[in-house]
């Protein structure tokens, strides 16, 4: 998850494309995609977030710049 979020940070701030690029709706879609992908691979995102004392929606916040 960390590598994916860091790669998305790089895309978002790519100067070649004038960054930042992700609008609010796109950020929400990316977070939902990450959540669903983790869930499809048997990661209990809610339990993971609970162990870290955070909301499941904040699971990528540690690395996310967008």
Buried (B, 14 or more C-beta within 10 A) or exposed (E): BEEBBEEBBEEBBEEEEEBBEBEEEEBEEBBEEBBEEBEEEEBEBEEBBEEEEEEBEEBBEEBBEB
